[in-house]
Amino acid sequence: MRSNSYRFFQNRECEFFPCHEVQDEDSFNCLFCYCPLYLDDNCLGSPEYIITGRGQRIKDCSSCLVVHSPEMYDKVIAHLRRQDEIIRVDLRKMKRPLMDRLFQITHINDMDEDMRAEHRLLADQVVDKVMTGSVAETLNRVGEVSVCKGAALDCTETVSNPMEVSVLLQPFAGKCVHKGYLEFGNKKIECNVLEQIETAGVEKGYLYAFHAPDVDLESAGAVLEQYYMEAFQVACMDVIRVWIQGYLERKNSVYEKKYCSPSFGPGYYGMGMDAVPELLGLMDASQVGVSWNGERMSPKMSLVGTYLITGEDVFEVDSDCRDCIGQSGGCEFCIKH
């Protein structure tokens, strides 16, 4: 029988002991009597849900032993310390803004009328192929490995949507934001655009990481088709960044209006590309499939950066700053101002 400690506690005098059906009562940990993860929708367990007589959806954790397993202590504590969240963006619901952005990237709207119509049709066909083809391929693959039984259509609820992008968001304190740089412990990450912003008004910020949907470029029938596939991935990243900005603004405006900055990140708004590994080192981006291989991010179409939240709209900056790659010491505009 285990001895009581800060990691393990057992109260056999409790009238409910053990409160779950177990085979080994000696290893039943009572330390987390009321589950500290109960109100967490992304807890470590696999709860079932029931509807109460009042119509409320609540967890049924009667078959979950996660917090009562002695070996889970470290994982429970680590989970309680986390402040990040993962949101999922379904690109199938964003085809219109995706196509608009793709047309901007490829300058299709600048073509003459006949060529514009031809290329718009081709681009639309490529995007449809990527979106619908990826889902069909995933369903077929699931059928092959027998993840679920029966016809492929019966598996749709258990198969992840390849057009659903997972985004990691991790908050940080407004005091990390200074004139010209962000400071996290001993790390200073330069961002020239912060020279133009009243940083004292920044209430909080968010780090983010995600990658565009994987696209099978080898399946392209022609070079132009491959070009539009790659443009689609870039459009996805741009549209998702704008969506995150709106999401964070809504999230922080429950009680009073708040403002969210555009994405300040490597290659934009005066932040150098050398900030990529620094930012990735501040969060566990592997949760959304993003990593650093020593030279670049993997997958290739990955993004990392920051957003800032303020009570006033202080994000009106020179338009040239958007594509600033962060020159050492700042550009002439930054130095002048």
C-alpha positions as a Python dict, from the first residue, in 0.01 Angstrom:
ca = {
    (1, 'M'): (0, 0, 0),
    (2, 'R'): (130, 346, -92),
    (3, 'S'): (215, 605, 173),
    (4, 'N'): (42, 943, 175),
    (5, 'S'): (246, 1232, 33),
    (6, 'Y'): (205, 1554, -163),
    (7, 'R'): (156, 1337, -474),
    (8, 'F'): (-70, 1071, -330),
    (9, 'F'): (-340, 1064, -65),
    (10, 'Q'): (-592, 799, 24),
    (11, 'N'): (-884, 822, 264),
    (12, 'R'): (-1031, 478, 319),
    (13, 'E'): (-1260, 615, 590),
    (14, 'C'): (-1452, 813, 329),
    (15, 'E'): (-1801, 668, 284),
    (16, 'F'): (-1758, 689, -94),
    (17, 'F'): (-1417, 518, -115),
    (18, 'P'): (-1346, 424, -383),
    (19, 'C'): (-1575, 658, -575),
    (20, 'H'): (-1507, 468, -899),
    (21, 'E'): (-1510, 99, -973),
    (22, 'V'): (-1148, -17, -969),
    (23, 'Q'): (-963, -346, -946),
    (24, 'D'): (-671, -214, -738),
    (25, 'E'): (-796, -4, -446),
    (26, 'D'): (-443, 31, -303),
    (27, 'S'): (-345, 251, -601),
    (28, 'F'): (-655, 470, -595),
    (29, 'N'): (-546, 832, -545),
    (30, 'C'): (-793, 1053, -356),
    (31, 'L'): (-572, 1364, -382),
    (32, 'F'): (-787, 1522, -653),
    (33, 'C'): (-1116, 1433, -486),
    (34, 'Y'): (-1313, 1684, -693),
    (35, 'C'): (-1161, 1672, -1041),
    (36, 'P'): (-974, 2000, -1105),
    (37, 'L'): (-1024, 1941, -1479),
    (38, 'Y'): (-1402, 1907, -1464),
    (39, 'L'): (-1476, 2251, -1607),
    (40, 'D'): (-1210, 2214, -1877),
    (41, 'D'): (-1360, 2112, -2211),
    (42, 'N'): (-1016, 1992, -2319),
    (43, 'C'): (-939, 1784, -2012),
    (44, 'L'): (-706, 1484, -2009),
    (45, 'G'): (-987, 1230, -1991),
    (46, 'S'): (-1253, 1109, -2232),
    (47, 'P'): (-1577, 1206, -2058),
    (48, 'E'): (-1926, 1127, -2173),
    (49, 'Y'): (-2197, 1392, -2166),
    (50, 'I'): (-2555, 1378, -2044),
    (51, 'I'): (-2845, 1622, -2064),
    (52, 'T'): (-3005, 1712, -1732),
    (53, 'G'): (-3375, 1764, -1668),
    (54, 'R'): (-3310, 2137, -1707),
    (55, 'G'): (-3160, 2083, -2049),
    (56, 'Q'): (-2802, 2143, -1939),
    (57, 'R'): (-2516, 1944, -2090),
    (58, 'I'): (-2284, 1816, -1818),
    (59, 'K'): (-1993, 1576, -1796),
    (60, 'D'): (-2033, 1219, -1682),
    (61, 'C'): (-1690, 1117, -1552),
    (62, 'S'): (-1795, 798, -1375),
    (63, 'S'): (-1577, 585, -1604),
    (64, 'C'): (-1273, 818, -1596),
    (65, 'L'): (-980, 740, -1366),
    (66, 'V'): (-729, 994, -1497),
    (67, 'V'): (-697, 1207, -1182),
    (68, 'H'): (-713, 902, -955),
    (69, 'S'): (-415, 728, -1116),
    (70, 'P'): (-92, 795, -919),
    (71, 'E'): (120, 810, -1235),
    (72, 'M'): (-95, 1094, -1374),
    (73, 'Y'): (-2, 1347, -1104),
    (74, 'D'): (264, 1527, -1311),
    (75, 'K'): (43, 1543, -1619),
    (76, 'V'): (-250, 1686, -1422),
    (77, 'I'): (-30, 1955, -1263),
    (78, 'A'): (125, 2041, -1601),
    (79, 'H'): (-220, 2069, -1755),
    (80, 'L'): (-340, 2303, -1479),
    (81, 'R'): (-41, 2530, -1540),
    (82, 'R'): (-115, 2569, -1910),
    (83, 'Q'): (-274, 2889, -2033),
    (84, 'D'): (-270, 2818, -2404),
    (85, 'E'): (-566, 2709, -2611),
    (86, 'I'): (-614, 2543, -2946),
    (87, 'I'): (-885, 2671, -3178),
    (88, 'R'): (-987, 2504, -3501),
    (89, 'V'): (-1068, 2695, -3817),
    (90, 'D'): (-1277, 2521, -4085),
    (91, 'L'): (-1157, 2652, -4421),
    (92, 'R'): (-1453, 2496, -4601),
    (93, 'K'): (-1661, 2779, -4456),
    (94, 'M'): (-1420, 3043, -4586),
    (95, 'K'): (-1402, 2971, -4956),
    (96, 'R'): (-1512, 3320, -5063),
    (97, 'P'): (-1243, 3514, -4871),
    (98, 'L'): (-991, 3245, -4967),
    (99, 'M'): (-1064, 3290, -5336),
    (100, 'D'): (-1057, 3670, -5305),
    (101, 'R'): (-714, 3651, -5142),
    (102, 'L'): (-589, 3398, -5397),
    (103, 'F'): (-694, 3631, -5681),
    (104, 'Q'): (-501, 3913, -5513),
    (105, 'I'): (-187, 3703, -5469),
    (106, 'T'): (-189, 3579, -5829),
    (107, 'H'): (-304, 3915, -5978),
    (108, 'I'): (-579, 3740, -6172),
    (109, 'N'): (-799, 4048, -6154),
    (110, 'D'): (-529, 4248, -6336),
    (111, 'M'): (-553, 4025, -6645),
    (112, 'D'): (-758, 4110, -6953),
    (113, 'E'): (-1118, 3990, -6952),
    (114, 'D'): (-1075, 3663, -7143),
    (115, 'M'): (-760, 3556, -6961),
    (116, 'R'): (-910, 3657, -6626),
    (117, 'A'): (-1215, 3436, -6683),
    (118, 'E'): (-994, 3143, -6787),
    (119, 'H'): (-764, 3170, -6486),
    (120, 'R'): (-1044, 3230, -6237),
    (121, 'L'): (-1209, 2910, -6359),
    (122, 'L'): (-885, 2712, -6332),
    (123, 'A'): (-808, 2849, -5985),
    (124, 'D'): (-1159, 2766, -5867),
    (125, 'Q'): (-1127, 2411, -6000),
    (126, 'V'): (-792, 2366, -5828),
    (127, 'V'): (-928, 2486, -5493),
    (128, 'D'): (-1233, 2259, -5524),
    (129, 'K'): (-1002, 1969, -5601),
    (130, 'V'): (-785, 2043, -5299),
    (131, 'M'): (-1079, 2085, -5062),
    (132, 'T'): (-1296, 1795, -5173),
    (133, 'G'): (-1012, 1568, -5283),
    (134, 'S'): (-835, 1589, -4948),
    (135, 'V'): (-1150, 1489, -4760),
    (136, 'A'): (-1221, 1198, -4995),
    (137, 'E'): (-860, 1078, -4972),
    (138, 'T'): (-873, 1085, -4593),
    (139, 'L'): (-1197, 888, -4585),
    (140, 'N'): (-1052, 628, -4819),
    (141, 'R'): (-739, 601, -4606),
    (142, 'V'): (-949, 552, -4294),
    (143, 'G'): (-1139, 272, -4464),
    (144, 'E'): (-811, 100, -4554),
    (145, 'V'): (-681, 92, -4197),
    (146, 'S'): (-1020, 0, -4050),
    (147, 'V'): (-1040, 289, -3808),
    (148, 'C'): (-1415, 251, -3830),
    (149, 'K'): (-1629, -18, -3980),
    (150, 'G'): (-1881, 2, -4259),
    (151, 'A'): (-1912, 240, -4551),
    (152, 'A'): (-1685, 543, -4574),
    (153, 'L'): (-1977, 779, -4520),
    (154, 'D'): (-2032, 626, -4178),
    (155, 'C'): (-1685, 743, -4074),
    (156, 'T'): (-1729, 1116, -4125),
    (157, 'E'): (-1779, 1192, -3757),
    (158, 'T'): (-1460, 1014, -3652),
    (159, 'V'): (-1228, 1143, -3926),
    (160, 'S'): (-1050, 1474, -3881),
    (161, 'N'): (-1123, 1730, -4149),
    (162, 'P'): (-800, 1802, -4344),
    (163, 'M'): (-937, 2149, -4422),
    (164, 'E'): (-964, 2222, -4049),
    (165, 'V'): (-658, 2412, -3929),
    (166, 'S'): (-554, 2394, -3563),
    (167, 'V'): (-423, 2723, -3422),
    (168, 'L'): (-227, 2747, -3098),
    (169, 'L'): (-286, 3065, -2897),
    (170, 'Q'): (-85, 3146, -2585),
    (171, 'P'): (-150, 3467, -2387),
    (172, 'F'): (121, 3689, -2243),
    (173, 'A'): (113, 3996, -2019),
    (174, 'G'): (99, 4347, -2161),
    (175, 'K'): (412, 4432, -1961),
    (176, 'C'): (609, 4218, -2206),
    (177, 'V'): (553, 4485, -2474),
    (178, 'H'): (803, 4772, -2494),
    (179, 'K'): (897, 5042, -2740),
    (180, 'G'): (1056, 4855, -3028),
    (181, 'Y'): (1066, 4508, -2877),
    (182, 'L'): (895, 4226, -2688),
    (183, 'E'): (1056, 4090, -2373),
    (184, 'F'): (1004, 3739, -2238),
    (185, 'G'): (1233, 3671, -1944),
    (186, 'N'): (1586, 3718, -2078),
    (187, 'K'): (1470, 3715, -2441),
    (188, 'K'): (1423, 4037, -2636),
    (189, 'I'): (1253, 4014, -2974),
    (190, 'E'): (1278, 4329, -3182),
    (191, 'C'): (970, 4453, -3365),
    (192, 'N'): (1016, 4793, -3527),
    (193, 'V'): (645, 4872, -3556),
    (194, 'L'): (625, 4890, -3177),
    (195, 'E'): (817, 5219, -3205),
    (196, 'Q'): (500, 5371, -3352),
    (197, 'I'): (250, 5229, -3103),
    (198, 'E'): (161, 5357, -2758),
    (199, 'T'): (273, 5039, -2585),
    (200, 'A'): (156, 5156, -2242),
    (201, 'G'): (-199, 5089, -2361),
    (202, 'V'): (-134, 4723, -2443),
    (203, 'E'): (-333, 4512, -2197),
    (204, 'K'): (-222, 4167, -2309),
    (205, 'G'): (-92, 3977, -2608),
    (206, 'Y'): (-103, 3637, -2771),
    (207, 'L'): (157, 3417, -2935),
    (208, 'Y'): (25, 3200, -3215),
    (209, 'A'): (138, 2915, -3438),
    (210, 'F'): (-29, 2713, -3713),
    (211, 'H'): (39, 2570, -4056),
    (212, 'A'): (-157, 2570, -4381),
    (213, 'P'): (-336, 2252, -4493),
    (214, 'D'): (-109, 1992, -4647),
    (215, 'V'): (-143, 1986, -5026),
    (216, 'D'): (-17, 1711, -5255),
    (217, 'L'): (167, 1920, -5513),
    (218, 'E'): (277, 1608, -5700),
    (219, 'S'): (-86, 1542, -5790),
    (220, 'A'): (-94, 1862, -5996),
    (221, 'G'): (-143, 1791, -6364),
    (222, 'A'): (46, 2100, -6481),
    (223, 'V'): (284, 2365, -6352),
    (224, 'L'): (5, 2625, -6346),
    (225, 'E'): (-211, 2396, -6136),
    (226, 'Q'): (75, 2350, -5890),
    (227, 'Y'): (118, 2728, -5880),
    (228, 'Y'): (-245, 2775, -5778),
    (229, 'M'): (-214, 2502, -5515),
    (230, 'E'): (75, 2687, -5353),
    (231, 'A'): (-110, 3018, -5384),
    (232, 'F'): (-405, 2853, -5210),
    (233, 'Q'): (-184, 2761, -4914),
    (234, 'V'): (-55, 3118, -4887),
    (235, 'A'): (-412, 3250, -4910),
    (236, 'C'): (-513, 3013, -4629),
    (237, 'M'): (-244, 3153, -4400),
    (238, 'D'): (-342, 3513, -4475),
    (239, 'V'): (-716, 3453, -4428),
    (240, 'I'): (-661, 3261, -4106),
    (241, 'R'): (-448, 3542, -3961),
    (242, 'V'): (-729, 3789, -4027),
    (243, 'W'): (-982, 3547, -3878),
    (244, 'I'): (-771, 3508, -3562),
    (245, 'Q'): (-756, 3887, -3526),
    (246, 'G'): (-1135, 3904, -3532),
    (247, 'Y'): (-1168, 3608, -3296),
    (248, 'L'): (-937, 3763, -3036),
    (249, 'E'): (-1113, 4097, -3061),
    (250, 'R'): (-1450, 3931, -2996),
    (251, 'K'): (-1306, 3712, -2720),
    (252, 'N'): (-1171, 4013, -2530),
    (253, 'S'): (-1473, 4240, -2588),
    (254, 'V'): (-1727, 4057, -2373),
    (255, 'Y'): (-1768, 4343, -2124),
    (256, 'E'): (-1626, 4639, -2315),
    (257, 'K'): (-1487, 4704, -2660),
    (258, 'K'): (-1126, 4599, -2713),
    (259, 'Y'): (-904, 4618, -3019),
    (260, 'C'): (-674, 4353, -3160),
    (261, 'S'): (-367, 4435, -3365),
    (262, 'P'): (-282, 4279, -3698),
    (263, 'S'): (-43, 3986, -3676),
    (264, 'F'): (303, 4112, -3579),
    (265, 'G'): (545, 3836, -3673),
    (266, 'P'): (866, 3740, -3852),
    (267, 'G'): (875, 3905, -4193),
    (268, 'Y'): (598, 4152, -4107),
    (269, 'Y'): (582, 4485, -3927),
    (270, 'G'): (953, 4506, -3863),
    (271, 'M'): (1019, 4171, -3699),
    (272, 'G'): (1315, 3980, -3840),
    (273, 'M'): (1303, 3617, -3950),
    (274, 'D'): (1555, 3532, -3680),
    (275, 'A'): (1266, 3569, -3433),
    (276, 'V'): (1105, 3245, -3556),
    (277, 'P'): (1296, 3001, -3329),
    (278, 'E'): (1272, 3249, -3041),
    (279, 'L'): (892, 3262, -3064),
    (280, 'L'): (860, 2886, -3112),
    (281, 'G'): (1074, 2836, -2802),
    (282, 'L'): (812, 3017, -2595),
    (283, 'M'): (531, 2770, -2666),
    (284, 'D'): (463, 2408, -2742),
    (285, 'A'): (384, 2446, -3111),
    (286, 'S'): (413, 2070, -3162),
    (287, 'Q'): (53, 2055, -3039),
    (288, 'V'): (-52, 2193, -3378),
    (289, 'G'): (216, 2016, -3580),
    (290, 'V'): (466, 2303, -3610),
    (291, 'S'): (835, 2259, -3530),
    (292, 'W'): (1180, 2409, -3595),
    (293, 'N'): (1434, 2188, -3771),
    (294, 'G'): (1732, 2415, -3709),
    (295, 'E'): (1697, 2607, -4034),
    (296, 'R'): (1327, 2666, -4090),
    (297, 'M'): (981, 2578, -3968),
    (298, 'S'): (821, 2249, -4057),
    (299, 'P'): (586, 2213, -4239),
    (300, 'K'): (713, 2468, -4489),
    (301, 'M'): (384, 2661, -4492),
    (302, 'S'): (384, 2747, -4119),
    (303, 'L'): (339, 3076, -3939),
    (304, 'V'): (425, 3208, -3595),
    (305, 'G'): (371, 3556, -3454),
    (306, 'T'): (191, 3777, -3204),
    (307, 'Y'): (-128, 3978, -3154),
    (308, 'L'): (-178, 4265, -2909),
    (309, 'I'): (-497, 4369, -2727),
    (310, 'T'): (-568, 4731, -2631),
    (311, 'G'): (-858, 4940, -2504),
    (312, 'E'): (-806, 5201, -2777),
    (313, 'D'): (-737, 5156, -3147),
    (314, 'V'): (-367, 5246, -3159),
    (315, 'F'): (-275, 5027, -3455),
    (316, 'E'): (-287, 5285, -3733),
    (317, 'V'): (68, 5263, -3870),
    (318, 'D'): (236, 5341, -4201),
    (319, 'S'): (126, 5095, -4471),
    (320, 'D'): (488, 5026, -4567),
    (321, 'C'): (543, 4869, -4226),
    (322, 'R'): (321, 4572, -4304),
    (323, 'D'): (581, 4403, -4523),
    (324, 'C'): (885, 4523, -4328),
    (325, 'I'): (1125, 4233, -4266),
    (326, 'G'): (1287, 4403, -3967),
    (327, 'Q'): (1613, 4566, -4063),
    (328, 'S'): (1869, 4599, -3788),
    (329, 'G'): (1831, 4936, -3617),
    (330, 'G'): (1507, 5008, -3797),
    (331, 'C'): (1435, 5162, -4134),
    (332, 'E'): (1452, 5534, -4209),
    (333, 'F'): (1087, 5573, -4113),
    (334, 'C'): (1147, 5415, -3773),
    (335, 'I'): (1462, 5619, -3712),
    (336, 'K'): (1293, 5942, -3818),
    (337, 'H'): (999, 5887, -3586),
}
